Amino acid sequence: MREAHLSCQSQNEFCLQQALRMKAVGLLTLTGCLVTGAESKIYTCYKLAKIFSRAGLDNYGGFSLGNWICMVYYESGYNTTAQTVLDDGSIDYGIFQINSFTWCRQGKLQEWNHCHVACSALITDDLTDAIICARKIVKETQGMNYCPQARLEETLRGQRPVQVEKRL
């Protein structure tokens, strides 16, 4: 019963524990995650936890690694090539679903390209530009919409918690 009430922070701990278990193959895993390809890449929370941690997202802007993991799960399903056309004609791009109207350049130059990046750079398996832009968004807007507790149960359903010593 208690597992049904886990928070995003609990998912953070779960993902970090899994990432620590995989430390022996971490370098190979990270290398495999960062390879750019033409097809869509859907990451696991474990791989994203490692990538996000190494990119300095844990506690960036006051948001835990679990908050970041939850947010990308519900924004894109961990899919690097996710694109969502909105009612106003703008498009949300990539794993963070970064909006074309304000944050990236869609085709031609535009005034509101706050991240100074082409939107197409946000839908590759290399998450560098997407992470830099997401950090900028959190810094400039002083926040993000992150995982509501009610949705986390769906994310964690069927996953086994493991007991691993947490070392950061």
Long-range contacts (C-beta under 8 A, 24 or more apart in sequence): 3-156, 3-161, 4-153, 5-149, 6-149, 6-152, 6-153, 6-156, 7-66, 7-149, 7-152, 8-64, 8-66, 8-67, 8-69, 8-70, 8-146, 8-147, 8-149, 8-152, 9-64, 9-66, 9-67, 10-66, 10-152, 10-156, 11-45, 11-66, 11-69, 11-70, 11-147, 11-152, 11-155, 11-156, 12-49, 12-64, 12-65, 12-66, 12-67, 12-69, 13-66, 13-166, 14-45, 14-156, 14-159, 14-161, 14-162, 15-45, 15-46, 15-48, 15-49, 15-65, 15-66, 15-69, 16-49, 16-53, 16-65, 16-166, 16-168, 17-161, 17-162, 17-163, 17-164, 17-166, 18-45, 18-46, 18-49, 18-162, 18-164, 19-46, 19-49, 19-50, 19-53, 20-164, 20-165, 20-166, 20-167, 21-162, 21-164, 22-46, 26-50, 30-54, 33-125, 34-125, 34-126, 34-127, 35-125, 36-124, 36-125, 36-126, 37-125, 39-81, 40-79, 40-80, 40-81, 40-82, 41-79, 41-80, 41-81, 41-125, 42-77, 42-78, 42-79, 42-80, 43-78, 43-80, 43-95, 44-78, 45-69, 45-73, 45-78, 45-155, 48-72, 48-78, 51-127, 51-131, 52-131, 55-127, 55-131, 56-135, 57-131, 57-134, 57-135, 60-135, 60-138, 61-135, 61-138, 61-139, 61-142, 61-143, 61-144, 63-138, 63-144, 63-146, 66-147, 67-144, 67-146, 67-147, 68-134, 68-146, 69-147, 70-146, 70-147, 70-151, 70-152, 70-155, 71-96, 71-144, 71-145, 71-146, 71-147, 72-96, 73-147, 73-155, 74-147, 74-151, 80-123, 80-124, 80-125, 80-127, 80-130, 81-123, 81-124, 82-123, 83-123, 91-119, 93-119, 93-120, 93-122, 93-123, 94-122, 94-123, 94-130, 95-127, 95-130, 96-122, 96-130, 96-133, 96-134, 96-137, 98-122, 98-130, 98-133, 98-134, 98-137, 103-133, 103-136, 103-137, 104-133, 114-140
